[in-house]
């Protein structure tokens, strides 16, 4: 485990005219909070963000309101907004909700007789993950990790739920930045994906659910170490 990727220089913001500006700003700020480019405790304001990013204050306000709803920002009257610290309770809630949604989707998958297309997609992602691990491309490794779970959701006919999962797991995504895993840790992720895939192939729904739950609960094994290394990023209350 090492320091979060803090604090690399953020990429410049270039708006996409095809997408709502408030949504783009939300994604930008979410990424910077999750990468700890905007660290816990930091005060930010609509005015400063508007000036820095070269946009009007209204979409900035909308983006910040959405982040506040997710428990990432606290609005402080007359002072701006404060980036909130990490809380175990938020992480537990995030993990619980993700597990509930993904377990339900997995059950829908197991009710489908022909799962060959899904198995091909999962095999592709596992192969990619092994390649990315070998060359040390963590960004693409984690994207393939996301895609592995996305394939299951889409095959289950739960495409609209993908955005909801992204919303509820935001605290898991943020915490993951503090747990830069070793090669052995990432190899375990691949092994767990393989176990999920093999259980689906073997039509063993109970085993598939058990493998998924083990996979999604693994994040807690890093919690104490992260709290010891980055105590200033954690709190039990947000007073």
N, C-alpha and C positions, 0 to 999 in steps of 0.2 A: 504494500500500500504506500502511496506517495502523495505529495501535495496535489490538490486539484489543479487542473490545467488553467489556473487563475489568470492566469493572469496574463495570458497571451493578448496581444493587441487585438481588440475586436475588429471584425471585418466591417468595412464601410457599408452603410445602408443604401441600397439602390432600389427604390420602389418599383414594383411591377404594376404597370397601369391596368393590367387585366384582372388584378385581384383587389378586394377591398383593402384600403390602407390600414384601417384599424386592425384587421386580421393579421396583416403583415407585421405591424408593430407589436402585436401581442406575441407572435411567434419569435420575433427578434428579442424582445425583452425576456420571454420565457427561456430562450436558449442562453441568454447572458446570465440569468439568475441560476439556471441549472448548471452552467459551467463555472459558476462562482466568479465571473467577470464583474457581476454586481454582487458583492459579498453580503452575508447576513449582517444586519445592523446599519447598512448604508442608507442614507437619505437621498431620495431622488425627487424631482419635481417635474410637473408638466412643463413648466416654462423652460427649464434647462434641457429636458429631453427634446422639446420642440425645437429649440435653437440648435442643439447639437445635431439633430437628425434632419433639420431643414424641412419640417412639416408643421402643419397647424396644430393647435393644442387639442382640438376636438377628438381626432382619432387617437391621440396619445392618452387622453382622459378615458376613452372607451377601453383601450387596451389595458390600462392600469386598473380599471374597475374589474375587468375580467380576472386579472391576476389576484386582486384582493379577494374575489369570490372563491378562488382556489386555495386561499391560505398562504399565498406567497408574498403578498404585500399587506401592510397595515397603513391605512390612511390616517394621517396625523394632521388635524386642522391647523392651518397657519404655518405648517412646517413642511408639508409635502407628504411623501409616502416612505415607509421604512421597509427594507427587505427583511422578511422574517427569518428567524433562525429555524433550524430543523428540530422537529419534535418526534420522539419515538411514537407517540400516539398518532401523529399524522402518517408516519410510515406504516404503522400497523393497519390503520384504516385503509390506506391506499392499497396495501398488499391484499387485505381481506376482500375488498371489492373487486380487484382484478382477478383474484382466484375464483371468486363466485361466478363472474362473467365467463371466464375462460373454461371453467369446469362445465358450465351449462352448454357452451358451444361444443365442447368435446363430446358430450353426450349426444348432441345432434349429429355430429360426425359419425359416431358409432352406430347410429340408426340407419345410415346410408349403406346399402349393400356393396356397391362398387366404389371403392376408395382408391383405385389405382392412380387416378390423376393427382390426388392429394399426395400420395406416397412418392410419386415422381417429383413433385414440387419440394417436398421435405428432403428428399435425397439430394436434390440440387443445392439446397441451402446448407445442408450438412457438409457437402463437398466444398462449397465456397468457404464455409467457416474454417475448415481445416486448412485451406489455402491461405486465407487471410491471417490465421494464427501463425502459420509457417513464415510468412513474409513480414509479420509484425504490423499489419494494417488494422489497427483497432477500430478506426472509424467505420470501415466497411464490415468488419466483424460484427459490430453492434447493429449495423443496419441489417445485416443478414439475420441476426437474432430477431430483430423486429419482424422481418419478412417471414420467418418461420412461423411465428404466431399469427401473422396476418393471413397466411395461406389457410390455416385452420379455420379462422373466422369466416373467410370468404367461402370456403367449401361448405361450411355449416349453414350458409345462407344468412350470415349475420354481418354482412358488410357495413350496414349503418351503425353497428355497435362498435366498430373499430375506433371511431372518433371518441366515443364515450370511454373506451378503455384507455385511450391516450390521455383523456382528461383525468380519470381517477388514479392513474399510475404516476402522475407528475411528481409526487414526492419520492417515489422509487427511482425515477429517472434522475432526480436531483441528487439523491443519496449515492447513486452509482458513481457519480463523478468523484466521490471521496474514496472509492474502493477500486483504484486502478489495480486490476488483478494480475497475478503472475501467470506464466504460461500454463502452469498446472491448474490454476483456477479456471482459465478459459477452456482448457481441455476437458475439465469436468462439465462445463456448460454444454460442450459438444456431446459428451457422453450422455448427458441427461436428455438432450434433444434426440439422440439416437434411441434411447430407451422409450421415449414417447412414441417415436415413429414405429418402432418394432412392436409396441403394444397395440397400436392402431392396426398394423399389418396383421397381427395375430388375432384380431377381433376380441381382444381382452380389454373390455371397457374399464373394469376395476383397476387393472394394472396401469392403464393409460392415465386414469385420474390420479392414482397414487404417484406416478412419475411426474405428472404435471405439478401436483401440490409440492412435492419435494423440490422441484426446480424453482417454483415461485417463492418458496419459503427460505431458500438458501441465502437470500439477502441478509437475513437476521444474523447469520454467522459472522458477518463483518461489523456488526453494529458496535460492539464494545471497543474494538480496536479503533474504529473511526472516531468514536467519542473521546478516546484517550489521546489521539493524535490531533484532533481539531476541536477541543472543548469549547472554543469560542463560537463555533458554528451550531451548537446545540443548546436547547433549553427545554424545560418541562412546562414552562408557561411563557406567554408573550405579554409581559406587563411593561 
